[in-house]
Amino acid sequence: MYLLAFIGACVLVAMAPGVSTAVILRQTLRSGRGSGMAATLGNETGILLWGLAAAFGLSALLLASQLAYDAMRVTGAVVLVVMGAQALWQARKGGAAAVEVAPVDGRRRAYLAGLGTCVANPKAAVFAMSFLPQFVPQGADVPLTLVTLAVVWVLVDMLWYGLLVWAVTRAKDLLGRPAVKRRLEQVSGAVLVGLGVRLALEGR
């Protein structure tokens, strides 16, 4: 019962658009399904790390220190603004197609982009600390249950983002047109910059 409720909550969380969605979609639109899935893996690595941190109480250390929290918040904001500015610059140059990188190098960058935006986002730590414990049954082994829930959370996220990447890839004939791609770069860049500015201005 607890697990079903948790899976349902994870689905709703995954479907809510946010930083992760913006980063994964941009990587997919720029370089295809491989980069989209690499960004997804990076994001899920970050989520798993935060889940493990919540399970072993490490996130509490971050939340207890205002300085550490603010440092991570500003770092995350800078990462998002830089990524958004890069997207806007590529759009101005004529679209993401102007960038030529080896497939492996491109996927590594996509993975690091997904990982970096998740790990550098203190909101993810807050969410892990407040979200996961709600679904721990009374009397259960708390650390073990939290780790299990974190893994389930990652699997649900992977499924959702995998479907999203697949859908975007299927629409590549339309989305791959230079004018459309340039416009999508502009939109994704503006969204990332906006999310970065909001993160920088937000408190706890």
FENPESUL-V976514 format. One record per residue. N is the residue number from 1. RES is the residue in one small letter. SS is DSSP state (a for helix, b for strand, c for the rest). Layout:
BEGIN
<<N;RES;SS> <N;RES;SS>>
END
This chain:
BEGIN
<<1;m;c> <2;y;a> <3;l;a> <4;l;a> <5;a;a> <6;f;a> <7;i;a> <8;g;a> <9;a;a> <10;c;a> <11;v;a> <12;l;a> <13;v;a> <14;a;a> <15;m;a> <16;a;c> <17;p;c> <18;g;c> <19;v;a> <20;s;a> <21;t;a> <22;a;a> <23;v;a> <24;i;a> <25;l;a> <26;r;a> <27;q;a> <28;t;a> <29;l;a> <30;r;a> <31;s;a> <32;g;c> <33;r;a> <34;g;a> <35;s;a> <36;g;a> <37;m;a> <38;a;a> <39;a;a> <40;t;a> <41;l;a> <42;g;a> <43;n;a> <44;e;a> <45;t;a> <46;g;a> <47;i;a> <48;l;a> <49;l;a> <50;w;a> <51;g;a> <52;l;a> <53;a;a> <54;a;a> <55;a;a> <56;f;c> <57;g;c> <58;l;a> <59;s;a> <60;a;a> <61;l;a> <62;l;a> <63;l;a> <64;a;a> <65;s;c> <66;q;a> <67;l;a> <68;a;a> <69;y;a> <70;d;a> <71;a;a> <72;m;a> <73;r;a> <74;v;a> <75;t;a> <76;g;a> <77;a;a> <78;v;a> <79;v;a> <80;l;a> <81;v;a> <82;v;a> <83;m;a> <84;g;a> <85;a;a> <86;q;a> <87;a;a> <88;l;a> <89;w;a> <90;q;a> <91;a;a> <92;r;a> <93;k;a> <94;g;c> <95;g;c> <96;a;a> <97;a;a> <98;a;a> <99;v;c> <100;e;c> <101;v;c> <102;a;c> <103;p;a> <104;v;a> <105;d;a> <106;g;a> <107;r;a> <108;r;a> <109;r;a> <110;a;a> <111;y;a> <112;l;a> <113;a;a> <114;g;a> <115;l;a> <116;g;a> <117;t;a> <118;c;a> <119;v;a> <120;a;c> <121;n;c> <122;p;a> <123;k;a> <124;a;a> <125;a;a> <126;v;a> <127;f;a> <128;a;a> <129;m;a> <130;s;a> <131;f;a> <132;l;a> <133;p;a> <134;q;a> <135;f;a> <136;v;c> <137;p;c> <138;q;c> <139;g;c> <140;a;c> <141;d;c> <142;v;a> <143;p;a> <144;l;a> <145;t;a> <146;l;a> <147;v;a> <148;t;a> <149;l;a> <150;a;a> <151;v;a> <152;v;a> <153;w;a> <154;v;a> <155;l;a> <156;v;a> <157;d;a> <158;m;a> <159;l;a> <160;w;a> <161;y;a> <162;g;a> <163;l;a> <164;l;a> <165;v;a> <166;w;a> <167;a;a> <168;v;a> <169;t;a> <170;r;a> <171;a;c> <172;k;a> <173;d;a> <174;l;a> <175;l;a> <176;g;c> <177;r;c> <178;p;a> <179;a;a> <180;v;a> <181;k;a> <182;r;a> <183;r;a> <184;l;a> <185;e;a> <186;q;a> <187;v;a> <188;s;a> <189;g;a> <190;a;a> <191;v;a> <192;l;a> <193;v;a> <194;g;a> <195;l;a> <196;g;a> <197;v;a> <198;r;a> <199;l;a> <200;a;a> <201;l;a> <202;e;c> <203;g;c> <204;r;c>>
END
